[in-house]
Amino acid sequence: MPLDERFELDLHAQRVVFGVGRIDDVAAEVAALGLRQVMLVATGSAKAAADRVSERLGPRVVARESEIVQHVPEANVANTAQIVHETEADGLVTIGGGSATGLGKAVAVRTGLPLVAVPTTYAGSEATTTYGITGDQKATARDPNALPRVVVYDPALTTGMPRRLTASSGLNALAHCVEALYGPRANPVAAGLAQQAIRSLASALPVAADAPDDLEARGQALVGAYLAGLSMELAGTALHHRLCHVIGGARRVDHGELHAVLLPYVTAYNASAAPEALGLAARALGADDAPAALRGLAEHLGAPTDLASIGVPADALDEIVERTVTAVGAANPRRPDAPSLRRLLDDAYAGRPPGSY
């Protein structure tokens, strides 16, 4: 590290509980926090896990919420916070993917209540203080109250993910890692975490997709997702995440699939401005060229590779460009301009291989 290197880290306390079967420890973790009546927030796909947790929590569960929508609509946050108030809950437990965790984080910020998160995908949101709420547009912010006090990872909860969700969720985590290498607060600690996360995810995801019940691969992917979220928390976000938020907030397309499509293109867009960072990403991927390796991984996993197929309309691209240029500003190593960003989106819409922008 150069002698003139300067950086700052804001670290937040968080307990992580990991291992097959650890879902049965959620009740003990809730009790250790001193919580007596909690609201359980769980996606429909996580109902079996939520029922299992609810049985062990017993009368501590005073309310359950299963109406969970991607991108965390403001109305969903308001309704859930109102139930918390009416039931006098003193804590929140979320079980599910990024949408469940995201709703819990937004409600935790609004109410000040502690949060216990049980992730069932590779979103990585549980490792960050960032939360988002969507009104007319999606707005994100950082707040210490958004960080779950405890995260319980149980690889067995991820074996039921469809292949496409395994792919898109995993590539979402990889996007955190890649952007952490050149984000606005990039530093050696974040870079080390990001590189390890890339190696873990790149090796685990193909196995998890091909053999869904492989608990070793599922566990390795969960560790990668946690490190990915943590690296993003330390380094901040740039063009990739802000572009995804602009599109996702306005068009309500699937969050993970949007990340999966755009990651190779944004990586190519930043290649000339962040060659050292993306060289690290390429080496962690075991490749010479990061954009090509990421595109190849997406294709192998069966993730979507074009914007048209996930519901982004062609007539929305100009508006997306305009909003993204404003949203990114100087946060990206290469300040985006409308013509080059439009070329990127044209290729991503058609699914052409990433080029030079």
C-alpha positions as CSV (number, residue, x, y, z in Angstrom):
1,M,0.0,0.0,0.0
2,P,1.4,3.4,-0.9
3,L,2.7,5.5,2.0
4,D,0.4,8.3,1.1
5,E,-2.7,6.1,1.0
6,R,-5.5,7.6,3.1
7,F,-8.9,6.1,3.9
8,E,-11.6,6.0,6.6
9,L,-13.8,3.2,7.7
10,D,-17.2,3.4,9.5
11,L,-17.7,0.0,11.1
12,H,-21.0,-1.1,12.7
13,A,-21.5,-3.9,15.2
14,Q,-23.5,-6.8,13.8
15,R,-23.8,-10.4,15.0
16,V,-23.7,-13.1,12.3
17,V,-24.9,-16.6,13.0
18,F,-24.0,-19.1,10.2
19,G,-24.6,-22.8,9.6
20,V,-27.0,-25.5,8.4
21,G,-29.9,-25.7,10.8
22,R,-29.2,-22.3,12.4
23,I,-32.7,-21.1,11.6
24,D,-33.7,-22.9,14.9
25,D,-31.5,-20.4,16.7
26,V,-33.5,-17.4,15.7
27,A,-35.7,-17.6,18.8
28,A,-32.6,-17.6,21.1
29,E,-31.2,-14.6,19.2
30,V,-34.4,-12.7,19.6
31,A,-34.4,-13.6,23.4
32,A,-30.8,-12.5,23.7
33,L,-31.8,-9.1,22.4
34,G,-34.4,-8.8,25.1
35,L,-37.3,-8.7,22.6
36,R,-40.6,-9.9,24.0
37,Q,-43.0,-9.3,21.1
38,V,-41.9,-9.2,17.5
39,M,-43.4,-8.7,14.1
40,L,-42.5,-11.4,11.6
41,V,-42.0,-10.3,8.0
42,A,-41.6,-13.1,5.5
43,T,-42.1,-13.6,1.8
44,G,-44.6,-16.2,0.6
45,S,-41.8,-18.4,-0.7
46,A,-40.4,-18.4,2.8
47,K,-43.6,-19.4,4.5
48,A,-42.3,-22.8,5.7
49,A,-39.3,-21.2,7.3
50,A,-41.4,-18.5,8.8
51,D,-43.8,-21.0,10.3
52,R,-40.9,-22.9,11.8
53,V,-39.5,-19.7,13.4
54,S,-43.0,-18.7,14.5
55,E,-43.5,-22.0,16.2
56,R,-40.3,-21.6,18.2
57,L,-41.0,-17.9,19.0
58,G,-44.5,-18.8,20.2
59,P,-46.4,-15.9,21.8
60,R,-43.5,-13.5,21.1
61,V,-44.9,-13.2,17.6
62,V,-47.6,-10.5,17.8
63,A,-48.0,-9.9,14.0
64,R,-47.0,-11.3,10.6
65,E,-46.6,-9.6,7.3
66,S,-46.5,-11.5,4.0
67,E,-47.6,-8.8,1.5
68,I,-44.1,-7.9,0.3
69,V,-43.4,-6.1,-2.9
70,Q,-40.1,-5.5,-4.7
71,H,-38.5,-2.1,-4.4
72,V,-40.2,-1.4,-1.0
73,P,-43.2,0.8,-1.9
74,E,-43.9,3.7,0.5
75,A,-47.4,2.3,1.2
76,N,-46.0,-1.1,2.2
77,V,-43.6,0.6,4.7
78,A,-46.4,2.8,6.1
79,N,-48.8,-0.1,6.5
80,T,-46.2,-2.3,8.2
81,A,-45.1,0.5,10.5
82,Q,-48.7,1.1,11.5
83,I,-49.1,-2.6,12.5
84,V,-46.0,-2.4,14.5
85,H,-47.4,0.6,16.4
86,E,-50.8,-1.0,16.9
87,T,-49.4,-4.3,18.2
88,E,-46.7,-2.6,20.3
89,A,-44.0,-4.8,18.8
90,D,-40.5,-4.2,20.1
91,G,-38.6,-5.9,17.3
92,L,-38.7,-7.1,13.8
93,V,-37.7,-10.5,12.2
94,T,-37.4,-10.8,8.4
95,I,-37.2,-14.0,6.5
96,G,-36.7,-14.0,2.7
97,G,-34.8,-12.3,0.0
98,G,-33.9,-8.6,-0.5
99,S,-37.5,-7.4,-0.6
100,A,-38.3,-8.8,2.8
101,T,-35.0,-7.5,4.3
102,G,-35.6,-4.2,2.6
103,L,-39.0,-3.8,4.1
104,G,-37.7,-4.7,7.5
105,K,-34.9,-2.2,7.2
106,A,-37.2,0.7,6.1
107,V,-39.6,-0.1,9.0
108,A,-36.6,-0.3,11.5
109,V,-35.5,3.1,10.4
110,R,-39.0,4.5,10.7
111,T,-39.7,2.9,14.1
112,G,-36.2,2.7,15.7
113,L,-36.8,-1.0,16.4
114,P,-34.0,-3.7,16.3
115,L,-34.1,-6.1,13.3
116,V,-33.1,-9.7,13.0
117,A,-32.7,-10.8,9.4
118,V,-32.8,-14.4,8.0
119,P,-31.8,-14.2,4.3
120,T,-32.9,-16.8,1.8
121,T,-31.2,-15.4,-1.3
122,Y,-27.8,-13.8,-2.0
123,A,-29.0,-10.1,-1.9
124,G,-26.4,-9.0,0.7
125,S,-28.6,-6.2,1.8
126,E,-28.5,-7.5,5.4
127,A,-24.8,-6.4,5.6
128,T,-25.5,-2.7,4.9
129,T,-26.9,0.4,6.4
130,T,-28.5,1.3,3.1
131,Y,-32.2,1.1,2.6
132,G,-34.6,2.2,-0.1
133,I,-38.2,3.3,-0.4
134,T,-40.1,3.8,-3.6
135,G,-42.7,6.5,-4.1
136,D,-42.8,8.1,-7.6
137,Q,-39.1,7.2,-7.8
138,K,-36.9,5.0,-5.7
139,A,-34.9,6.9,-3.1
140,T,-32.1,5.3,-1.1
141,A,-30.3,6.5,2.1
142,R,-28.0,5.2,4.8
143,D,-29.0,4.9,8.5
144,P,-27.4,2.9,11.3
145,N,-30.9,1.7,12.3
146,A,-31.3,-0.1,9.0
147,L,-28.5,-2.5,9.8
148,P,-29.9,-5.8,11.3
149,R,-28.6,-6.4,14.8
150,V,-28.3,-10.1,14.0
151,V,-28.1,-12.0,10.7
152,V,-28.9,-15.7,10.7
153,Y,-27.6,-17.6,7.6
154,D,-28.8,-21.1,7.1
155,P,-27.6,-22.6,3.7
156,A,-30.5,-25.1,3.8
157,L,-33.0,-22.2,3.3
158,T,-31.5,-21.5,-0.1
159,T,-31.8,-24.9,-1.7
160,G,-35.3,-24.2,-3.0
161,M,-34.4,-21.2,-5.1
162,P,-35.1,-21.8,-8.8
163,R,-32.1,-21.7,-11.0
164,R,-33.0,-18.3,-12.5
165,L,-33.2,-16.8,-9.0
166,T,-30.0,-18.4,-7.9
167,A,-28.4,-16.8,-11.0
168,S,-29.8,-13.3,-10.7
169,S,-29.4,-13.1,-6.9
170,G,-25.8,-14.3,-7.2
171,L,-25.0,-11.8,-9.9
172,N,-26.6,-9.1,-7.8
173,A,-24.1,-10.0,-5.1
174,L,-21.2,-9.9,-7.6
175,A,-22.3,-6.4,-8.7
176,H,-21.7,-5.3,-5.1
177,C,-18.2,-6.7,-5.2
178,V,-17.2,-5.2,-8.6
179,E,-18.5,-1.8,-7.7
180,A,-16.8,-1.9,-4.3
181,L,-13.4,-2.0,-6.1
182,Y,-13.9,1.5,-7.5
183,G,-16.8,3.0,-5.5
184,P,-16.5,6.5,-4.1
185,R,-15.2,5.3,-0.7
186,A,-13.0,2.5,-2.2
187,N,-10.2,1.4,0.1
188,P,-7.9,-1.6,0.6
189,V,-10.2,-3.3,3.2
190,A,-13.2,-3.2,0.9
191,A,-11.1,-4.3,-2.0
192,G,-9.9,-7.4,0.0
193,L,-13.4,-8.3,1.0
194,A,-14.7,-7.8,-2.6
195,Q,-12.0,-10.0,-4.2
196,Q,-12.6,-12.8,-1.8
197,A,-16.4,-12.5,-2.4
198,I,-15.9,-12.6,-6.1
199,R,-13.8,-15.8,-5.8
200,S,-16.4,-17.4,-3.6
201,L,-19.4,-16.5,-5.7
202,A,-17.7,-17.3,-9.1
203,S,-16.8,-20.8,-7.9
204,A,-20.0,-21.5,-5.9
205,L,-22.8,-20.2,-8.1
206,P,-22.3,-22.7,-11.0
207,V,-22.4,-25.6,-8.6
208,A,-25.4,-24.2,-6.8
209,A,-27.2,-23.7,-10.1
210,D,-26.4,-27.2,-11.4
211,A,-26.8,-29.0,-8.1
212,P,-29.4,-27.0,-6.0
213,D,-29.1,-29.3,-2.9
214,D,-25.3,-28.9,-2.6
215,L,-25.1,-27.3,0.8
216,E,-21.4,-26.6,0.6
217,A,-21.8,-24.5,-2.5
218,R,-24.9,-22.8,-1.1
219,G,-23.0,-22.0,2.1
220,Q,-20.0,-20.7,0.1
221,A,-22.4,-18.5,-1.9
222,L,-24.0,-17.1,1.3
223,V,-20.5,-16.2,2.7
224,G,-19.7,-14.5,-0.6
225,A,-23.0,-12.6,-0.5
226,Y,-22.3,-11.4,3.0
227,L,-18.7,-10.2,2.1
228,A,-20.2,-8.6,-1.0
229,G,-22.7,-6.6,1.0
230,L,-20.0,-5.6,3.5
231,S,-17.6,-4.5,0.8
232,M,-20.3,-2.3,-0.8
233,E,-21.1,-0.8,2.6
234,L,-17.5,0.2,3.0
235,A,-16.9,1.5,-0.5
236,G,-20.3,3.0,-1.6
237,T,-22.1,2.7,-4.9
238,A,-21.5,4.2,-8.3
239,L,-23.0,4.0,-11.8
240,H,-24.2,0.3,-11.7
241,H,-26.3,0.5,-8.6
242,R,-27.7,4.0,-9.3
243,L,-28.6,2.9,-12.9
244,C,-30.4,-0.1,-11.4
245,H,-32.3,2.0,-8.9
246,V,-33.4,4.5,-11.6
247,I,-34.7,1.7,-13.8
248,G,-36.1,-0.5,-11.0
249,G,-37.8,2.4,-9.2
250,A,-39.5,3.7,-12.4
251,R,-40.3,0.4,-14.1
252,R,-40.6,-2.1,-11.2
253,V,-38.6,-4.7,-13.0
254,D,-37.0,-7.6,-11.0
255,H,-34.1,-6.2,-9.0
256,G,-31.8,-9.1,-9.3
257,E,-32.4,-9.7,-12.9
258,L,-31.7,-6.1,-13.7
259,H,-28.3,-6.4,-11.9
260,A,-27.6,-9.5,-13.8
261,V,-28.2,-7.9,-17.2
262,L,-26.4,-4.7,-16.6
263,L,-23.3,-5.8,-14.7
264,P,-21.1,-6.8,-17.7
265,Y,-22.1,-3.6,-19.6
266,V,-21.3,-1.2,-16.7
267,T,-18.1,-3.0,-16.0
268,A,-17.1,-2.5,-19.7
269,Y,-18.2,1.2,-19.4
270,N,-15.8,1.7,-16.5
271,A,-12.9,-0.4,-17.9
272,S,-10.9,2.6,-19.2
273,A,-11.4,4.7,-16.1
274,A,-10.7,2.0,-13.5
275,P,-8.3,-0.5,-15.1
276,E,-6.5,-1.5,-11.9
277,A,-9.8,-2.2,-10.0
278,L,-11.2,-4.2,-12.9
279,G,-8.0,-6.0,-13.3
280,L,-8.4,-7.2,-9.7
281,A,-12.0,-8.3,-10.6
282,A,-10.8,-10.2,-13.6
283,R,-8.1,-12.0,-11.6
284,A,-10.6,-12.9,-8.9
285,L,-12.9,-14.3,-11.6
286,G,-9.9,-16.3,-13.0
287,A,-10.1,-14.4,-16.3
288,D,-8.3,-11.8,-18.4
289,D,-11.3,-9.7,-19.2
290,A,-13.9,-8.9,-16.4
291,P,-16.9,-7.9,-18.7
292,A,-16.5,-11.0,-20.8
293,A,-16.1,-13.3,-17.8
294,L,-19.2,-11.8,-16.1
295,R,-21.3,-12.2,-19.3
296,G,-20.1,-15.8,-19.7
297,L,-21.0,-16.6,-16.1
298,A,-24.5,-15.1,-16.6
299,E,-25.0,-17.2,-19.7
300,H,-23.8,-20.4,-17.9
301,L,-26.1,-19.7,-14.9
302,G,-29.1,-19.1,-17.1
303,A,-29.6,-15.5,-16.0
304,P,-31.3,-13.0,-18.4
305,T,-28.8,-11.1,-20.6
306,D,-31.0,-8.3,-22.1
307,L,-33.2,-5.6,-20.9
308,A,-36.0,-6.3,-23.3
309,S,-36.7,-9.7,-21.9
310,I,-37.1,-8.5,-18.3
311,G,-39.7,-5.8,-19.2
312,V,-37.8,-2.6,-19.8
313,P,-39.5,-0.8,-22.7
314,A,-37.4,0.6,-25.5
315,D,-39.1,4.0,-25.3
316,A,-38.0,4.4,-21.7
317,L,-34.2,4.5,-22.5
318,D,-33.9,8.2,-23.1
319,E,-35.6,9.0,-19.8
320,I,-33.4,6.5,-18.0
321,V,-30.3,8.1,-19.4
322,E,-31.3,11.6,-18.4
323,R,-32.2,10.5,-14.8
324,T,-29.1,8.4,-14.4
325,V,-26.6,11.1,-15.5
326,T,-28.1,13.3,-12.8
327,A,-28.2,10.6,-10.1
328,V,-24.6,9.5,-10.6
329,G,-22.9,12.8,-10.8
330,A,-19.2,12.4,-9.8
331,A,-19.7,9.1,-7.8
332,N,-18.4,7.0,-10.7
333,P,-14.8,6.8,-11.8
334,R,-15.9,7.9,-15.2
335,R,-18.5,10.6,-15.2
336,P,-21.3,9.4,-17.4
337,D,-22.5,11.3,-20.4
338,A,-25.7,10.9,-22.2
339,P,-24.4,9.6,-25.6
340,S,-22.1,6.9,-24.2
341,L,-24.7,5.8,-21.6
342,R,-27.3,5.5,-24.3
343,R,-24.9,3.3,-26.3
344,L,-24.5,1.1,-23.3
345,L,-28.3,0.8,-22.8
346,D,-28.8,0.1,-26.5
347,D,-26.5,-2.9,-26.3
348,A,-28.0,-4.0,-23.0
349,Y,-31.5,-3.8,-24.4
350,A,-30.6,-5.9,-27.4
351,G,-28.4,-8.3,-25.5
352,R,-25.3,-7.7,-27.7
353,P,-21.9,-8.5,-26.1
354,P,-20.5,-5.6,-24.1
355,G,-18.5,-3.2,-26.2
356,S,-16.5,0.0,-25.8
357,Y,-18.5,3.0,-24.6
